[in-house]
Amino acid sequence: VSKSELGNELIAFAVRKEALLLTLENLLTFEHEMLSKKIAKPSRKKDGRWSNMGDIGSVQDSMEVDEEEENLLDTYASPSKSAQKRAITTPENLRSKRTLSGRSPRLNFSPNSFSPSATPSQKYATRKNRGEVVASFGSAPGGGRARSAPSVQVYNAPHSLTKPYKFMFQDLMENRDVLSYKIEELGEALKAHYKIDEFSSVMVPAQEPVTVLGQIACDSNGKLNPQSIILEGDREHSSGAFIPVDISELMDYSLFPGQVVVMEGMNSTGKKLIASKLYEGVPLPFQKPTEAATDPEPRLVLVACGPYTTLDSIAYEPMMDLIETINKDKPDVCILLGPFIDSKHK
């Protein structure tokens, strides 16, 4: 490196880092950058008559480097006549035209480029069925009636969290134990409801119909279909073993991954269960409020289901209309269900 090149690099470093003092730390940083540039750009040698002629890329790079150095020197000295043709820039506005290989060009990260459009939806604004009642059941209490303020209490369930909990940081073994416990708990409820004698293992072959307990799973990465259903047996009877399930003999069924079911069928080989009967889930009992929690007055509950935006806008016009309805009807409780934004939003 010549003296002039070293001086130019030092001036560029001082402008770029805003380090005007020649301290030992700044000099070490400058030396590190110089060595990094030297390693990143190895010299390319070519044999033959083309050795003294650089390729198009190297020639263009050298021209850009020279132009950048001239722009930098012009900011500290009087520009020459040839340099006056170009616009004189300050060090703060210098823009390097070179981009490292493997990186995308720099974009204009202005707030306007990333601000989503909040243009109101024309289709939603011109709808004709605003406020239309599609279906009704019974009679709703009048909005102008006088109601006392509802009493709100903290629900102290036995399984409520009592200390901070990191979501998605659970131990895998603990997750497995909880899922196994849920399978066994639901299995006992199904066993008592349908008066089943006992459960069998999904791994043991049998020449007579057996009743097994397990969890529905899928043997592929796609959606669950009649050909991809497998049953994960419970830990107590089947040690968590898997077995494919043939449901061609079932008249009707409704299955989803993770569903805890009890199936009855033939397992003559121990490798496939031909299901002939499906025991559906037991409905949960209704809540029995205590006498102290009984409210003699009827309460007005408003339930809204999302999404609260249209497909072509995020101005939240449906949410604004919902707020107007809440202010007009003044319900005691308002429950908002998701999704707040449609997954297919444009």
C-alpha positions as CSV (number, residue, x, y, z in Angstrom):
1,V,0.0,0.0,0.0
2,S,1.4,3.4,-1.0
3,K,1.5,6.5,1.2
4,S,-1.3,8.2,-0.7
5,E,-3.6,5.1,-0.6
6,L,-2.9,4.7,3.1
7,G,-3.7,8.4,3.7
8,N,-6.9,8.1,1.7
9,E,-8.0,5.0,3.7
10,L,-7.2,6.7,7.0
11,I,-9.3,9.8,6.0
12,A,-12.2,7.5,4.9
13,F,-12.0,5.6,8.2
14,A,-12.0,8.8,10.2
15,V,-15.1,10.1,8.4
16,R,-16.9,6.7,8.5
17,K,-16.2,6.1,12.2
18,E,-16.3,9.8,13.3
19,A,-13.0,9.1,15.0
20,L,-10.9,12.2,14.7
21,L,-8.4,11.3,17.4
22,L,-5.5,9.0,16.6
23,T,-5.7,6.8,19.6
24,L,-4.3,3.3,19.9
25,E,-7.8,1.7,19.8
26,N,-8.7,3.6,16.6
27,L,-5.4,2.6,15.0
28,L,-6.0,-1.1,15.8
29,T,-9.5,-0.9,14.4
30,F,-8.2,0.7,11.3
31,E,-5.5,-1.9,10.9
32,H,-8.1,-4.7,11.3
33,E,-10.2,-3.3,8.5
34,M,-7.3,-2.9,6.2
35,L,-6.2,-6.5,6.7
36,S,-9.8,-7.7,6.3
37,K,-10.1,-5.9,2.9
38,K,-6.8,-7.3,1.8
39,I,-7.9,-10.9,2.7
40,A,-11.3,-10.4,1.2
41,K,-9.9,-9.2,-2.2
42,P,-7.1,-11.6,-3.2
43,S,-5.1,-10.7,-6.3
44,R,-6.0,-12.7,-9.3
45,K,-3.2,-13.7,-11.6
46,K,-3.7,-14.8,-15.2
47,D,-1.2,-16.3,-17.6
48,G,-0.8,-15.5,-21.2
49,R,-1.2,-12.3,-23.1
50,W,-4.3,-11.4,-21.1
51,S,-2.3,-11.2,-17.8
52,N,-1.9,-7.4,-18.0
53,M,-5.5,-6.8,-18.9
54,G,-8.1,-7.0,-16.1
55,D,-11.5,-8.4,-16.7
56,I,-14.6,-6.2,-16.9
57,G,-15.5,-6.7,-13.2
58,S,-12.0,-5.7,-12.0
59,V,-11.9,-2.7,-14.3
60,Q,-15.3,-1.5,-13.1
61,D,-14.3,-2.0,-9.5
62,S,-11.2,0.0,-9.9
63,M,-13.1,2.8,-11.7
64,E,-15.7,2.9,-8.8
65,V,-12.9,3.0,-6.2
66,D,-11.1,5.8,-8.0
67,E,-14.4,7.8,-8.3
68,E,-15.2,7.2,-4.7
69,E,-11.7,8.4,-3.6
70,E,-12.0,11.5,-5.8
71,N,-15.3,12.3,-4.2
72,L,-13.8,11.9,-0.8
73,L,-10.8,14.1,-1.6
74,D,-13.0,16.8,-3.1
75,T,-14.7,17.3,0.2
76,Y,-11.3,18.3,1.8
77,A,-9.7,20.2,-1.0
78,S,-10.6,22.5,-3.9
79,P,-12.2,20.4,-6.6
80,S,-10.5,20.3,-10.0
81,K,-12.2,21.5,-13.2
82,S,-13.1,18.0,-14.2
83,A,-14.5,17.2,-10.8
84,Q,-16.8,20.2,-10.9
85,K,-19.0,18.5,-13.4
86,R,-20.2,16.2,-10.6
87,A,-22.3,17.2,-7.7
88,I,-20.1,17.9,-4.6
89,T,-21.2,15.8,-1.7
90,T,-20.5,15.9,2.0
91,P,-19.0,13.0,3.9
92,E,-22.3,12.3,5.5
93,N,-24.0,11.8,2.1
94,L,-21.4,9.6,0.6
95,R,-22.8,6.4,-0.8
96,S,-20.7,3.4,-1.7
97,K,-21.7,2.0,-5.0
98,R,-20.0,-1.3,-4.2
99,T,-22.0,-4.2,-2.6
100,L,-20.4,-7.3,-1.1
101,S,-21.0,-10.5,-3.0
102,G,-23.8,-12.5,-1.4
103,R,-25.7,-9.5,-0.1
104,S,-28.7,-7.9,-1.5
105,P,-28.5,-4.2,-2.5
106,R,-29.4,-1.7,0.1
107,L,-33.0,-0.5,-0.1
108,N,-34.6,2.7,1.0
109,F,-35.9,1.7,4.5
110,S,-38.1,4.7,4.9
111,P,-41.3,4.5,7.0
112,N,-43.4,5.0,3.9
113,S,-42.0,1.8,2.3
114,F,-43.1,-0.3,5.2
115,S,-46.3,1.4,6.3
116,P,-49.2,-0.8,5.3
117,S,-52.1,0.7,3.4
118,A,-55.0,1.7,5.6
119,T,-57.3,2.6,2.7
120,P,-61.0,1.8,3.7
121,S,-62.5,-1.1,1.9
122,Q,-65.0,0.0,-0.7
123,K,-66.8,-3.3,-0.7
124,Y,-67.4,-3.2,3.0
125,A,-68.5,0.5,2.9
126,T,-71.1,-0.1,0.2
127,R,-72.7,-3.2,1.8
128,K,-76.5,-3.2,2.0
129,N,-77.2,-5.6,4.8
130,R,-75.7,-3.6,7.6
131,G,-77.3,-4.3,11.0
132,E,-79.5,-7.1,9.5
133,V,-80.5,-9.9,11.9
134,V,-79.8,-13.2,10.2
135,A,-81.3,-15.5,12.9
136,S,-82.8,-15.0,16.4
137,F,-83.9,-17.3,19.3
138,G,-86.0,-16.1,22.2
139,S,-86.3,-12.5,23.2
140,A,-83.3,-10.3,24.2
141,P,-83.7,-8.0,27.2
142,G,-84.2,-4.4,26.3
143,G,-81.2,-2.1,26.1
144,G,-82.9,0.7,28.1
145,R,-83.6,-1.3,31.2
146,A,-81.9,-0.4,34.5
147,R,-79.4,-3.0,35.6
148,S,-77.2,-3.2,38.6
149,A,-73.5,-3.4,38.1
150,P,-72.3,-7.0,37.8
151,S,-70.0,-8.3,40.5
152,V,-66.7,-9.6,39.1
153,Q,-64.5,-12.0,41.0
154,V,-61.2,-13.7,40.3
155,Y,-61.8,-17.3,39.3
156,N,-59.5,-19.4,41.6
157,A,-59.3,-22.7,39.8
158,P,-57.2,-25.5,41.3
159,H,-55.1,-25.7,38.2
160,S,-54.4,-22.0,37.9
161,L,-50.8,-20.8,37.6
162,T,-49.4,-19.4,40.9
163,K,-45.9,-18.4,39.6
164,P,-44.3,-17.1,36.4
165,Y,-44.3,-19.6,33.6
166,K,-42.2,-19.6,30.5
167,F,-44.3,-20.6,27.5
168,M,-42.8,-23.1,25.0
169,F,-39.9,-23.9,27.4
170,Q,-41.4,-27.0,28.8
171,D,-39.4,-30.2,29.3
172,L,-40.3,-32.9,26.7
173,M,-40.6,-35.6,29.3
174,E,-43.0,-33.4,31.3
175,N,-45.1,-32.8,28.1
176,R,-45.2,-36.5,27.5
177,D,-46.3,-37.2,31.1
178,V,-49.1,-34.7,30.9
179,L,-50.4,-36.0,27.6
180,S,-50.3,-39.6,28.9
181,Y,-52.2,-38.5,32.0
182,K,-54.9,-36.8,29.9
183,I,-55.3,-40.0,27.8
184,E,-55.7,-42.2,30.8
185,E,-58.1,-39.6,32.5
186,L,-60.3,-39.4,29.4
187,G,-60.1,-43.2,29.0
188,E,-61.5,-43.7,32.5
189,A,-64.4,-41.4,31.7
190,L,-65.2,-43.2,28.5
191,K,-64.9,-46.6,30.3
192,A,-67.3,-45.6,33.0
193,H,-69.8,-43.9,30.6
194,Y,-70.0,-46.8,28.1
195,K,-69.5,-49.5,30.8
196,I,-66.5,-51.1,29.2
197,D,-64.9,-54.0,31.1
198,E,-61.2,-53.5,30.3
199,F,-58.9,-52.2,27.6
200,S,-56.5,-54.4,25.5
201,S,-53.1,-53.7,24.1
202,V,-52.7,-52.6,20.5
203,M,-49.5,-54.8,20.2
204,V,-51.0,-58.2,21.2
205,P,-52.7,-60.2,18.4
206,A,-56.2,-61.5,19.2
207,Q,-58.7,-63.6,17.3
208,E,-61.7,-61.9,18.9
209,P,-62.8,-58.3,19.0
210,V,-60.8,-56.1,21.4
211,T,-61.3,-52.7,22.8
212,V,-58.3,-50.3,22.8
213,L,-57.7,-46.8,24.1
214,G,-55.5,-44.4,22.4
215,Q,-54.9,-41.1,20.6
216,I,-55.4,-40.4,16.9
217,A,-52.3,-39.5,14.9
218,C,-51.3,-39.1,11.3
219,D,-48.5,-41.1,9.6
220,S,-47.7,-38.4,7.1
221,N,-47.0,-34.7,7.0
222,G,-50.2,-33.9,5.1
223,K,-53.8,-33.7,6.3
224,L,-55.4,-36.6,8.1
225,N,-57.3,-38.9,5.7
226,P,-58.8,-42.4,6.0
227,Q,-55.6,-44.0,4.8
228,S,-53.2,-42.2,7.1
229,I,-54.9,-42.8,10.5
230,I,-52.8,-44.4,13.2
231,L,-53.7,-45.0,16.9
232,E,-51.2,-44.3,19.6
233,G,-52.0,-46.6,22.5
234,D,-52.0,-45.4,26.1
235,R,-49.0,-46.0,28.3
236,E,-50.6,-48.3,30.8
237,H,-51.9,-51.0,28.4
238,S,-50.0,-50.4,25.1
239,S,-46.8,-48.6,26.3
240,G,-47.4,-45.9,23.8
241,A,-47.1,-48.2,20.7
242,F,-48.5,-47.1,17.3
243,I,-50.8,-49.2,15.1
244,P,-52.4,-48.4,11.7
245,V,-56.2,-48.3,11.8
246,D,-58.6,-49.4,9.0
247,I,-61.9,-47.5,9.4
248,S,-63.6,-48.8,6.2
249,E,-66.2,-50.7,8.3
250,L,-67.3,-47.6,10.3
251,M,-70.6,-46.0,9.0
252,D,-69.8,-42.5,10.3
253,Y,-66.9,-40.9,12.2
254,S,-65.3,-37.6,13.0
255,L,-61.6,-37.8,13.8
256,F,-58.8,-35.3,14.2
257,P,-55.1,-35.6,15.3
258,G,-54.8,-35.6,19.0
259,Q,-58.3,-36.9,19.7
260,V,-58.6,-39.5,22.5
261,V,-60.9,-42.3,21.4
262,V,-61.9,-45.9,22.3
263,M,-62.1,-48.3,19.4
264,E,-63.4,-51.8,19.1
265,G,-62.3,-54.1,16.3
266,M,-60.2,-57.0,15.1
267,N,-56.4,-57.1,15.6
268,S,-55.5,-60.6,14.4
269,T,-52.0,-59.8,13.4
270,G,-51.0,-57.1,15.9
271,K,-50.0,-54.9,12.9
272,K,-53.3,-53.3,11.9
273,L,-56.6,-52.7,13.8
274,I,-59.8,-53.1,11.7
275,A,-62.2,-50.8,13.7
276,S,-65.8,-51.8,13.8
277,K,-67.0,-49.4,16.5
278,L,-66.0,-46.0,17.7
279,Y,-66.8,-44.7,21.1
280,E,-67.3,-41.0,20.9
281,G,-66.3,-38.5,23.6
282,V,-68.3,-37.9,26.7
283,P,-69.9,-34.4,26.9
284,L,-68.7,-32.3,29.8
285,P,-71.1,-31.7,32.6
286,F,-72.8,-28.3,32.9
287,Q,-71.5,-25.8,35.4
288,K,-73.3,-25.8,38.7
289,P,-72.9,-22.4,40.2
290,T,-73.0,-22.0,43.9
291,E,-75.9,-20.2,45.5
292,A,-73.8,-17.2,46.3
293,A,-72.8,-16.8,42.6
294,T,-76.3,-17.0,41.3
295,D,-77.4,-13.7,39.8
296,P,-81.2,-13.1,39.8
297,E,-81.0,-10.5,37.1
298,P,-80.5,-11.4,33.5
299,R,-77.3,-10.3,32.0
300,L,-76.7,-9.1,28.4
301,V,-73.6,-10.9,26.9
302,L,-72.3,-9.8,23.5
303,V,-70.1,-12.3,21.6
304,A,-68.3,-11.3,18.4
305,C,-66.3,-13.5,16.1
306,G,-63.4,-12.3,14.0
307,P,-61.7,-11.4,11.7
308,Y,-62.3,-7.7,12.5
309,T,-60.7,-6.5,9.2
310,T,-61.6,-6.9,5.6
311,L,-59.4,-8.8,3.1
312,D,-58.2,-5.7,1.3
313,S,-57.7,-3.2,4.2
314,I,-56.5,-3.0,7.8
315,A,-58.6,0.0,8.7
316,Y,-60.6,-2.2,11.2
317,E,-64.0,-1.0,9.9
318,P,-65.8,-4.0,11.4
319,M,-64.1,-3.4,14.7
320,M,-65.3,0.3,14.7
321,D,-68.8,-0.8,13.9
322,L,-68.6,-3.3,16.8
323,I,-67.5,-0.6,19.2
324,E,-70.5,1.5,18.1
325,T,-72.8,-1.4,18.8
326,I,-71.2,-1.9,22.3
327,N,-71.7,1.8,23.1
328,K,-75.4,1.6,21.9
329,D,-76.4,-1.7,23.6
330,K,-74.1,-1.4,26.6
331,P,-73.8,-5.2,27.3
332,D,-72.6,-6.5,30.7
333,V,-70.0,-8.8,29.2
334,C,-68.3,-8.6,25.8
335,I,-66.4,-11.7,24.5
336,L,-64.2,-11.2,21.4
337,L,-63.2,-14.4,19.5
338,G,-60.4,-14.6,17.0
339,P,-58.9,-14.3,14.5
340,F,-58.4,-10.6,14.7
341,I,-56.8,-10.6,11.2
342,D,-57.6,-13.1,8.5
343,S,-54.8,-15.5,7.6
344,K,-55.4,-14.8,3.9
345,H,-55.2,-11.0,4.3
346,K,-53.8,-9.3,1.2
